[in-house]
């Protein structure tokens, strides 16, 4: 098996995990944006409010993941 000089399997696995978490944050924030855009097109204000709250939930979740990543990297 070929191994990159100066890295170990564990380091590469940690990098993959970090990238996966960052990707999760990105997708969560993109979903929140799509939900907010949908609220602007809706005539039903109650449904718009529910979707807006869902978008906020996703943003909170993304902040939590980012905080966890920052703590792991500190």
Protein Blocks (a to p, Z undefined) as FASTA:
>chain_A
ZZdehiafklmmmmmmmmmmmmmmmmmmmmmmmmmmmmmmpmblmlmmmmmmmmmmmmmm
mmmmmmmmmmmmZZ
